[in-house]
């Protein structure tokens, strides 16, 4: 689209037919279900999960009394005096359940495209599974169809009725999706096959929801042709239900009644900017239709309104979302997470003793989660470093196994190389309107000390050593004025995983690119470029454990973003550059971009 051509500004985006089948699973009031399964007597009483002074979530019995998630404890108890409160501060049991459900869904994927969103949501791209079963469909006996879950074993699967969609569909008055009497676009063979794909996807979703129920958890599911529509479709008939968004209808009619705040990818900053552009303060008037059809809203106008900090193309991205177009792929499943992060919020920590106490609690929780996600039983015989050839490249320190006398051996499946501390000031309620939520948020990264990987050491010893020797010096570097402390957030994160499987498959060239990525990230960490915010600056090596070699990339700033799987985004020009080409791109800036 030509942003400078006025005739193109209001033109609806050309819609390329998306033949994917995406499932979005959302576990019903997940924290509450975890507590109820551990305490079955709580299933019939109003239950709320408390984190600090608010409800992280509540079960549907509590919601029938007017209680809602993120509500203050005092208000919730006023509405429902019989509300039972359970502690939700320790997320470990919730993560364990989330991991089991994620592993279950992943076991049914053929292409490995399984993406977890938070602890209670999972996307699956089942296009290949559905396409395979579409070819097996017997149109003369739809009511007694068989869904194959394995190419190798035709008996592994389930029977289903292919004459209708499983669960709910949108719109409600849609005709039978495979009827030959469909008119308009439905007479087109491609449209009919796509509707059949979605029908098959609905039955696969229903089957997978049943498998999740066998673990004791109910869920909602959305079935559509992209992630945006699948997530929104799943919200239509919560809880314990599913909705298929049939592709023969324009997504605009589905999206138009929704408030902008419901659209993933459109955050509070975008909504505030659109309110100013549309000259309205009424949230009820700020629907997708109001923004999509307003003459003042166009890709070019959105770009001028929202672009900042080198981010380009945001206007076009928001414009596409308003039309229900989302080209984002379901990210391939990973054997290990990209990062592990623990944070907590506070009402103004003002003393170093309280800050140390907070860091100890967070770090202990982080270490426990690292052991859950990154440590496994080692069935292979331990290999000593003496068996490694002296001519090979230096390898990372071998994972430490448990000492003698402990049952079995354990090993690290991946070892993070970077430790990051993030803090944010506390703002009293009277001042919060003056600041955005993340105002004043700053971060610093250093190399993660190797003693963290000693599986034979006591957890308390590792935590104390990490807090005293690394995190407190980081904190002082981020907050040098110790007499005026008022900390509202602490976050400790480990990232830059060394080892494990990216889940993307591939051969040696992919591994080579991955190694190149690691090299560039280490350089960026050493020079303070790998940070969450442009204003984060590394001090002169005060807290970095090792001196880095001189880098050729000093002139160009880089930031790694989780959404950019194939490269790093250059802060100077906004382009996403493959990891192997980052150094050359930096030199291109140095010589004048010519």
C-alpha positions as CSV (number, residue, x, y, z in Angstrom):
1,X,0.0,0.0,0.0
2,X,1.3,3.5,-0.9
3,X,1.2,5.5,2.2
4,X,1.6,8.7,0.3
5,X,-1.2,8.1,-2.1
6,X,-4.5,9.5,-0.7
7,X,-6.5,7.1,-2.9
8,X,-4.9,4.2,-1.1
9,X,-5.4,5.3,2.4
10,X,-9.0,4.1,2.9
11,X,-8.7,1.1,0.6
12,X,-9.5,-2.1,2.5
13,X,-6.6,-4.5,2.6
14,X,-6.6,-7.2,0.0
15,X,-7.6,-10.4,1.7
16,X,-5.6,-13.5,0.7
17,X,-7.5,-16.6,1.5
18,X,-6.0,-18.1,4.6
19,X,-6.4,-21.9,4.5
20,X,-4.9,-22.6,7.9
21,X,-6.8,-24.2,10.8
22,X,-5.7,-22.7,14.1
23,X,-7.0,-23.9,17.5
24,X,-6.8,-21.7,20.6
25,X,-7.3,-23.4,24.0
26,X,-8.1,-21.3,27.0
27,X,-8.4,-23.1,30.4
28,X,-11.4,-22.0,32.4
29,X,-10.5,-20.0,35.6
30,X,-7.2,-21.9,35.5
31,X,-5.8,-21.0,39.0
32,X,-9.1,-21.8,40.6
33,X,-9.3,-25.2,38.8
34,X,-5.8,-26.1,40.1
35,X,-6.8,-25.3,43.7
36,X,-10.1,-27.2,43.3
37,X,-8.5,-30.3,41.9
38,X,-6.1,-30.3,44.9
39,X,-9.0,-29.6,47.3
40,X,-12.2,-31.1,45.7
41,X,-14.4,-29.9,48.6
42,X,-13.9,-26.3,47.2
43,X,-15.5,-27.0,43.8
44,X,-19.0,-26.1,45.0
45,X,-18.1,-23.0,47.1
46,X,-17.2,-19.5,45.9
47,X,-13.4,-19.6,45.6
48,X,-11.0,-16.7,44.9
49,X,-7.2,-16.9,44.3
50,X,-5.5,-14.1,46.1
51,X,-2.3,-12.4,45.0
52,X,-1.4,-9.5,47.3
53,X,-4.6,-7.4,47.8
54,X,-6.4,-8.5,44.6
55,X,-8.0,-11.6,43.1
56,X,-5.9,-13.2,40.4
57,X,-9.1,-15.1,39.4
58,X,-12.1,-16.8,40.9
59,X,-14.3,-19.8,40.1
60,X,-17.7,-19.5,38.4
61,X,-19.6,-20.0,41.7
62,X,-17.9,-16.8,43.0
63,X,-18.7,-15.0,39.7
64,X,-22.4,-15.8,40.1
65,X,-22.2,-13.5,43.2
66,X,-20.7,-10.6,41.2
67,X,-17.1,-11.3,42.0
68,X,-14.6,-10.7,39.2
69,X,-11.0,-11.4,38.6
70,X,-8.6,-8.5,39.4
71,X,-11.1,-7.2,41.9
72,X,-9.8,-6.0,45.3
73,X,-10.2,-8.4,48.2
74,X,-12.2,-6.0,50.3
75,X,-14.8,-5.4,47.5
76,X,-15.0,-9.2,46.7
77,X,-15.7,-10.0,50.3
78,X,-18.4,-7.3,50.5
79,X,-20.1,-8.9,47.4
80,X,-19.6,-12.4,48.7
81,X,-19.0,-12.8,52.4
82,X,-18.7,-16.6,52.0
83,X,-15.8,-16.2,49.5
84,X,-13.0,-18.7,50.3
85,X,-9.6,-17.3,49.6
86,X,-6.6,-19.4,48.5
87,X,-3.0,-18.2,48.2
88,X,-1.8,-17.8,44.7
89,X,1.6,-16.2,45.3
90,X,3.6,-19.3,44.6
91,X,3.0,-20.1,40.9
92,X,4.9,-23.4,41.0
93,X,1.9,-25.7,41.2
94,X,0.1,-23.8,38.4
95,X,3.2,-24.0,36.2
96,X,3.4,-27.8,36.8
97,X,-0.2,-28.2,35.6
98,X,0.3,-25.9,32.7
99,X,3.3,-27.9,31.5
100,X,1.4,-31.2,31.7
101,X,-1.5,-29.8,29.5
102,X,1.0,-28.2,27.1
103,X,2.8,-31.5,26.8
104,X,-0.5,-33.3,26.2
105,X,-1.5,-31.0,23.3
106,X,2.0,-31.1,21.9
107,X,1.8,-34.9,21.7
108,X,-1.0,-34.5,19.1
109,X,0.8,-32.1,16.9
110,X,2.4,-33.3,13.6
111,X,4.2,-30.1,12.6
112,X,5.4,-29.0,16.1
113,X,3.6,-25.7,15.9
114,X,2.3,-25.5,19.5
115,X,2.6,-22.1,21.2
116,X,1.9,-21.4,24.9
117,X,0.5,-18.0,25.8
118,X,0.9,-17.5,29.6
119,X,0.0,-20.5,31.7
120,X,-3.5,-21.1,30.6
121,X,-3.6,-20.6,26.8
122,X,-2.2,-22.7,24.0
123,X,-2.3,-22.2,20.2
124,X,-2.1,-25.2,17.8
125,X,-1.7,-25.0,14.1
126,X,-3.4,-28.3,12.9
127,X,-3.5,-27.4,9.2
128,X,-1.5,-30.5,8.2
129,X,-3.6,-33.0,10.4
130,X,-6.8,-31.6,9.0
131,X,-5.6,-31.6,5.4
132,X,-4.7,-35.3,5.7
133,X,-8.1,-36.2,7.1
134,X,-9.9,-34.1,4.5
135,X,-8.6,-36.5,1.9
136,X,-9.9,-39.5,3.8
137,X,-13.4,-38.1,4.2
138,X,-16.2,-40.3,2.8
139,X,-18.9,-37.9,1.6
140,X,-21.3,-40.8,1.3
141,X,-21.2,-41.7,4.9
142,X,-20.4,-38.5,6.8
143,X,-22.2,-39.5,10.0
144,X,-19.8,-42.3,10.6
145,X,-16.4,-40.7,9.8
146,X,-13.1,-41.5,11.3
147,X,-10.4,-39.0,12.3
148,X,-6.9,-40.3,12.0
149,X,-4.4,-39.0,14.6
150,X,-1.4,-40.8,13.1
151,X,-0.1,-41.3,9.6
152,X,1.6,-44.5,10.6
153,X,-1.3,-46.1,12.7
154,X,-4.7,-45.7,11.0
155,X,-6.4,-47.2,14.1
156,X,-5.2,-44.4,16.3
157,X,-8.0,-41.9,16.1
158,X,-11.7,-41.3,16.9
159,X,-15.1,-41.6,15.3
160,X,-17.2,-38.4,14.7
161,X,-20.1,-37.0,12.8
162,X,-18.8,-35.0,9.9
163,X,-22.2,-33.7,8.8
164,X,-22.1,-30.8,11.3
165,X,-19.7,-28.6,13.3
166,X,-18.8,-29.8,16.8
167,X,-19.8,-27.3,19.4
168,X,-20.9,-23.8,18.5
169,X,-20.4,-22.0,15.3
170,X,-20.6,-18.3,14.3
171,X,-22.9,-17.0,13.0
172,X,-25.6,-19.1,14.7
173,X,-27.9,-19.2,11.7
174,X,-25.1,-20.5,9.3
175,X,-26.3,-23.3,7.1
176,X,-24.8,-26.8,7.3
177,X,-21.2,-26.1,6.3
178,X,-20.9,-28.9,3.8
179,X,-24.4,-28.5,2.2
180,X,-24.3,-28.3,-1.6
181,X,-27.2,-25.7,-1.4
182,X,-24.9,-23.0,-0.1
183,X,-25.0,-19.9,-2.3
184,X,-22.7,-17.0,-3.2
185,X,-19.0,-17.7,-2.3
186,X,-19.9,-21.1,-0.8
187,X,-20.5,-22.5,-4.3
188,X,-16.8,-22.1,-4.9
189,X,-14.9,-25.4,-4.3
190,X,-12.1,-23.7,-2.5
191,X,-14.5,-22.0,-0.1
192,X,-16.3,-25.3,0.5
193,X,-13.0,-27.1,1.2
194,X,-11.9,-24.5,3.6
195,X,-15.2,-24.7,5.5
196,X,-14.7,-28.5,5.6
197,X,-11.3,-27.9,7.1
198,X,-12.8,-25.8,9.8
199,X,-15.4,-28.4,10.5
200,X,-12.8,-31.1,10.9
201,X,-10.8,-28.8,13.1
202,X,-13.8,-28.3,15.3
203,X,-14.0,-32.1,15.9
204,X,-10.3,-32.3,16.6
205,X,-10.7,-29.5,19.1
206,X,-13.6,-31.2,20.8
207,X,-11.5,-34.4,21.1
208,X,-8.5,-32.6,22.6
209,X,-10.7,-30.8,25.1
210,X,-12.0,-34.2,26.2
211,X,-8.4,-35.3,26.7
212,X,-7.7,-32.2,28.8
213,X,-10.8,-33.1,30.9
214,X,-9.3,-36.5,31.6
215,X,-6.6,-34.5,33.5
216,X,-9.4,-32.8,35.5
217,X,-9.5,-29.4,33.6
218,X,-12.2,-27.8,31.5
219,X,-11.4,-25.4,28.7
220,X,-12.8,-23.2,25.9
221,X,-11.6,-23.3,22.4
222,X,-11.7,-21.1,19.3
223,X,-11.3,-22.5,15.7
224,X,-10.5,-20.2,12.9
225,X,-8.0,-19.4,10.1
226,X,-5.6,-17.2,12.1
227,X,-4.5,-16.7,15.7
228,X,-6.4,-13.4,16.2
229,X,-9.8,-14.8,15.1
230,X,-9.3,-18.1,16.9
231,X,-8.6,-16.4,20.2
232,X,-11.7,-14.1,19.8
233,X,-13.9,-17.0,18.7
234,X,-13.0,-18.9,21.8
235,X,-14.3,-16.1,23.9
236,X,-17.8,-16.3,22.4
237,X,-19.2,-19.2,24.4
238,X,-17.1,-19.5,27.6
239,X,-16.8,-21.6,29.7
240,X,-16.4,-25.2,28.8
241,X,-17.4,-24.8,25.1
242,X,-16.0,-24.0,21.7
243,X,-16.8,-21.8,18.7
244,X,-15.8,-22.3,15.1
245,X,-15.6,-19.1,13.0
246,X,-16.7,-20.1,9.6
247,X,-14.6,-18.5,6.9
248,X,-17.4,-17.9,4.4
249,X,-18.4,-14.8,6.3
250,X,-16.4,-11.6,6.5
251,X,-14.4,-11.3,9.7
252,X,-15.4,-7.6,9.8
253,X,-19.0,-8.5,10.8
254,X,-17.6,-10.7,13.6
255,X,-15.1,-8.1,14.8
256,X,-17.2,-4.9,14.4
257,X,-19.3,-5.1,17.6
258,X,-16.2,-5.8,19.8
259,X,-14.6,-3.1,21.9
260,X,-11.1,-2.3,20.8
261,X,-9.8,-3.3,24.2
262,X,-10.7,-6.9,23.3
263,X,-8.4,-7.1,20.2
264,X,-5.1,-8.7,21.0
265,X,-2.3,-6.5,19.8
266,X,-4.2,-3.3,20.4
267,X,-3.0,-2.0,23.8
268,X,-3.9,0.9,26.1
269,X,-1.5,3.3,24.4
270,X,-3.1,2.6,21.0
271,X,-6.6,3.0,22.4
272,X,-5.7,6.3,24.1
273,X,-4.2,7.6,20.8
274,X,-7.3,6.5,18.9
275,X,-9.6,8.2,21.4
276,X,-7.7,11.5,20.6
277,X,-7.9,10.9,16.9
278,X,-11.7,10.1,17.0
279,X,-12.3,12.9,19.5
280,X,-14.2,10.7,22.0
281,X,-13.8,9.8,25.6
282,X,-16.7,7.3,25.6
283,X,-15.3,3.7,25.8
284,X,-18.7,2.4,24.6
285,X,-18.3,4.2,21.3
286,X,-14.8,2.8,20.7
287,X,-15.6,-0.4,18.9
288,X,-13.7,-2.0,16.0
289,X,-16.4,-0.7,13.6
290,X,-16.1,2.8,14.9
291,X,-12.3,2.8,14.3
292,X,-12.4,0.8,11.1
293,X,-15.0,3.0,9.3
294,X,-13.9,6.4,10.6
295,X,-12.6,8.5,7.7
296,X,-9.7,9.8,10.0
297,X,-8.4,6.3,10.5
298,X,-6.1,4.9,7.8
299,X,-2.7,3.0,7.7
300,X,-0.9,6.3,7.1
301,X,-2.7,8.1,9.9
302,X,-2.1,5.2,12.3
303,X,1.5,5.2,11.4
304,X,1.9,8.9,12.2
305,X,0.0,8.5,15.4
306,X,1.7,5.4,16.8
307,X,5.1,5.1,15.3
308,X,7.9,5.9,17.7
309,X,11.2,4.5,18.9
310,X,12.1,3.3,15.5
311,X,9.1,1.0,15.2
312,X,7.9,0.9,11.6
313,X,4.9,-0.6,10.0
314,X,2.7,-0.4,13.2
315,X,0.0,1.6,11.3
316,X,-0.4,-1.1,8.7
317,X,-0.3,-3.9,11.4
318,X,-3.2,-2.2,13.4
319,X,-5.1,-1.6,10.2
320,X,-4.9,-5.3,9.3
321,X,-6.0,-6.3,12.8
322,X,-9.1,-4.1,12.5
323,X,-10.0,-6.1,9.4
324,X,-9.4,-9.5,11.1
325,X,-6.1,-10.2,9.2
326,X,-3.3,-11.8,11.2
327,X,-0.4,-13.4,9.3
328,X,1.4,-14.3,12.5
329,X,2.5,-18.0,12.6
330,X,2.0,-20.3,15.5
331,X,5.5,-20.6,16.8
332,X,7.1,-24.0,16.7
333,X,7.2,-25.7,20.1
334,X,10.5,-25.5,22.0
335,X,11.9,-28.1,24.3
336,X,13.1,-25.3,26.6
337,X,11.6,-21.8,27.2
338,X,13.2,-18.8,25.6
339,X,13.5,-17.3,29.1
340,X,12.4,-17.8,32.7
341,X,11.2,-14.7,34.5
342,X,9.8,-14.2,38.0
343,X,8.6,-10.8,39.3
344,X,6.6,-9.4,42.1
345,X,5.0,-6.0,42.9
346,X,5.2,-4.0,46.1
347,X,3.8,-0.9,47.7
348,X,7.0,1.0,47.8
349,X,10.0,-0.9,49.2
350,X,12.1,1.8,50.9
351,X,14.8,-0.1,52.8
352,X,17.7,-2.3,51.5
353,X,16.7,-5.1,54.0
354,X,13.2,-5.3,52.5
355,X,14.7,-5.2,48.9
356,X,17.1,-8.0,49.8
357,X,14.2,-10.0,51.2
358,X,12.2,-9.5,48.0
359,X,15.2,-10.6,45.9
360,X,15.7,-13.7,47.9
361,X,12.1,-14.8,47.6
362,X,12.1,-14.1,43.8
363,X,15.4,-15.8,43.2
364,X,14.4,-18.9,45.2
365,X,11.3,-19.2,43.1
366,X,13.3,-18.6,39.9
367,X,15.7,-21.4,40.8
368,X,12.9,-23.8,41.6
369,X,11.4,-23.1,38.2
370,X,14.7,-23.5,36.5
371,X,15.0,-27.0,38.0
372,X,11.5,-27.9,36.9
373,X,11.9,-26.6,33.3
374,X,15.5,-27.2,32.6
375,X,16.6,-30.2,34.7
376,X,15.8,-33.9,33.9
377,X,16.9,-37.3,35.0
378,X,20.1,-38.4,33.2
379,X,19.9,-42.0,32.0
380,X,23.3,-41.7,30.2
381,X,26.6,-42.3,31.8
382,X,28.3,-39.1,32.9
383,X,31.1,-38.0,30.5
384,X,34.1,-36.4,32.1
385,X,35.8,-33.4,30.6
386,X,39.0,-35.4,30.1
387,X,37.2,-37.3,27.3
388,X,36.8,-34.2,25.3
389,X,39.4,-33.7,22.6
390,X,41.9,-30.9,23.3
391,X,41.6,-29.7,19.7
392,X,37.9,-29.1,19.9
393,X,36.4,-25.7,20.7
394,X,36.0,-24.8,24.4
395,X,32.7,-26.2,25.5
396,X,30.4,-24.8,28.2
397,X,31.0,-26.2,31.7
398,X,29.5,-29.7,32.0
399,X,26.2,-29.9,33.9
400,X,26.9,-30.8,37.5
401,X,25.2,-34.0,38.5
402,X,23.9,-34.9,42.0
403,X,26.5,-36.1,44.4
404,X,27.0,-39.6,45.8
405,X,24.3,-40.8,48.0
406,X,21.5,-39.0,46.1
407,X,19.2,-41.2,44.1
408,X,19.9,-41.1,40.4
409,X,21.7,-38.4,38.4
410,X,20.2,-35.3,36.9
411,X,21.5,-33.0,34.2
412,X,20.6,-29.6,32.7
413,X,18.8,-29.8,29.3
414,X,19.8,-26.1,28.7
415,X,21.8,-23.5,30.6
416,X,20.8,-19.8,30.4
417,X,23.8,-17.6,30.0
418,X,22.3,-14.2,30.9
419,X,20.8,-12.8,34.1
420,X,18.7,-9.7,34.0
421,X,17.3,-7.6,36.9
422,X,14.5,-5.2,36.3
423,X,13.1,-2.6,38.7
424,X,10.3,0.0,38.6
425,X,9.4,2.7,41.1
426,X,6.2,2.7,43.1
427,X,3.7,5.4,42.4
428,X,0.9,6.1,44.9
429,X,-2.7,5.9,43.6
430,X,-2.9,9.7,43.6
431,X,0.0,9.9,41.1
432,X,-0.7,7.0,38.8
433,X,-2.7,9.0,36.3
434,X,0.5,11.0,35.6
435,X,2.5,7.9,34.5
436,X,2.2,4.9,32.3
437,X,2.4,1.5,34.0
438,X,6.0,0.9,33.1
439,X,7.3,4.4,33.6
440,X,10.7,4.3,35.2
441,X,11.2,0.6,34.4
442,X,14.9,-0.1,34.0
443,X,17.0,-3.3,33.4
444,X,20.6,-4.5,33.5
445,X,22.0,-7.8,32.2
446,X,25.1,-9.7,33.2
447,X,26.6,-13.1,32.7
448,X,24.9,-15.7,34.8
449,X,27.4,-17.1,37.4
450,X,28.2,-20.8,36.8
451,X,27.7,-21.8,40.4
452,X,24.0,-21.6,39.8
453,X,24.2,-24.9,37.9
454,X,25.6,-26.9,40.8
455,X,22.9,-29.5,41.4
456,X,24.7,-30.8,44.4
457,X,24.6,-27.5,46.3
458,X,21.8,-26.4,48.7
459,X,19.3,-24.1,47.1
460,X,19.5,-21.6,50.0
461,X,23.3,-21.3,49.5
462,X,23.0,-20.6,45.8
463,X,20.2,-18.1,46.3
464,X,22.2,-16.1,49.0
465,X,25.3,-16.1,46.9
466,X,23.5,-14.9,43.8
467,X,21.6,-12.2,45.6
468,X,24.7,-10.9,47.5
469,X,27.2,-11.2,44.8
470,X,25.2,-10.3,41.7
471,X,21.7,-9.0,42.1
472,X,22.3,-6.5,44.9
473,X,25.2,-4.9,42.9
474,X,22.9,-4.8,39.9
475,X,20.2,-3.2,42.0
476,X,22.6,-0.5,43.3
477,X,23.7,0.3,39.7
478,X,20.0,0.7,38.7
479,X,19.1,2.7,41.8
480,X,22.2,4.6,43.0
481,X,20.3,6.9,45.4
482,X,19.7,4.5,48.3
483,X,18.2,7.3,50.5
484,X,15.2,7.8,48.2
485,X,14.1,4.3,47.5
486,X,10.5,3.4,46.6
487,X,10.5,0.2,44.6
488,X,7.2,-1.0,43.1
489,X,8.5,-4.0,41.1
490,X,11.3,-6.5,41.1
491,X,11.9,-8.9,38.2
492,X,14.7,-11.5,37.9
493,X,15.1,-13.2,34.6
494,X,17.4,-15.8,33.0
495,X,17.7,-15.9,29.2
496,X,20.0,-16.6,26.3
497,X,19.6,-20.4,26.6
498,X,22.6,-22.5,25.7
499,X,21.4,-26.0,24.6
500,X,18.0,-27.5,24.1
501,X,16.0,-27.7,20.9
502,X,14.5,-24.7,19.3
503,X,11.7,-26.8,18.0
504,X,12.2,-25.6,14.5
505,X,14.0,-28.6,13.2
506,X,16.5,-28.2,10.4
507,X,20.0,-29.2,9.8
508,X,23.5,-27.8,10.2
509,X,22.8,-24.4,8.7
510,X,20.1,-23.7,11.3
511,X,22.5,-24.8,14.1
512,X,25.2,-22.5,12.6
513,X,22.8,-19.5,12.6
514,X,21.8,-20.3,16.2
515,X,25.5,-20.3,17.2
516,X,26.0,-17.0,15.4
517,X,23.0,-15.6,17.4
518,X,24.6,-16.7,20.7
519,X,27.8,-14.9,19.7
520,X,26.0,-11.7,18.9
521,X,24.0,-11.9,22.1
522,X,27.1,-12.3,24.3
523,X,28.7,-9.3,22.6
524,X,25.5,-7.3,23.1
525,X,25.3,-8.2,26.8
526,X,28.9,-7.2,27.3
527,X,28.4,-3.8,25.7
528,X,25.0,-3.1,27.3
529,X,23.1,-3.3,24.1
530,X,20.9,-6.3,25.0
531,X,18.3,-4.5,27.2
532,X,14.6,-4.0,27.4
533,X,14.7,-0.2,27.0
534,X,16.7,2.3,25.1
535,X,17.7,4.2,28.2
536,X,19.3,1.2,29.9
537,X,23.0,1.6,30.0
538,X,25.7,-0.7,31.3
539,X,28.2,0.8,33.7
540,X,31.9,0.5,33.0
541,X,32.1,-3.2,33.8
542,X,31.2,-2.8,37.4
543,X,28.9,-5.8,37.4
544,X,29.9,-7.6,34.3
545,X,32.0,-10.6,35.3
546,X,34.2,-11.0,32.2
547,X,35.8,-8.5,29.8
548,X,34.4,-8.9,26.3
549,X,36.6,-8.8,23.2
550,X,36.4,-5.6,21.1
551,X,33.2,-5.6,19.1
552,X,32.7,-4.4,15.5
553,X,29.1,-3.6,16.3
554,X,29.5,-0.7,18.7
555,X,28.1,1.8,16.3
556,X,24.8,0.0,15.8
557,X,22.4,-0.7,18.7
558,X,20.5,-4.0,18.7
559,X,17.6,-5.3,20.6
560,X,16.4,-8.9,20.5
561,X,12.7,-9.2,20.6
562,X,10.8,-12.5,21.2
563,X,8.6,-11.8,18.2
564,X,11.6,-11.6,15.9
565,X,12.6,-15.3,15.8
566,X,14.8,-14.9,12.7
567,X,16.9,-11.9,13.7
568,X,17.5,-8.8,15.7
569,X,15.8,-5.4,15.2
570,X,18.3,-2.5,14.5
571,X,17.3,0.5,16.6
572,X,18.8,2.9,14.1
573,X,16.6,1.9,11.1
574,X,14.0,-0.5,12.6
575,X,14.9,-3.3,10.2
576,X,15.0,-6.9,11.3
577,X,18.4,-8.3,10.4
578,X,19.3,-12.0,10.4
579,X,21.7,-12.8,13.2
580,X,24.5,-13.8,10.7
581,X,24.2,-10.5,8.9
582,X,24.1,-8.2,11.9
583,X,27.8,-7.3,11.8
584,X,27.6,-6.4,8.2
585,X,24.5,-4.3,8.8
586,X,26.3,-2.4,11.5
587,X,29.2,-1.6,9.2
588,X,26.6,-0.4,6.6
589,X,25.5,2.2,9.1
590,X,29.1,3.2,9.9
591,X,29.9,4.0,6.2
592,X,26.9,6.2,5.8
593,X,24.2,3.8,4.7
594,X,25.5,4.0,1.2
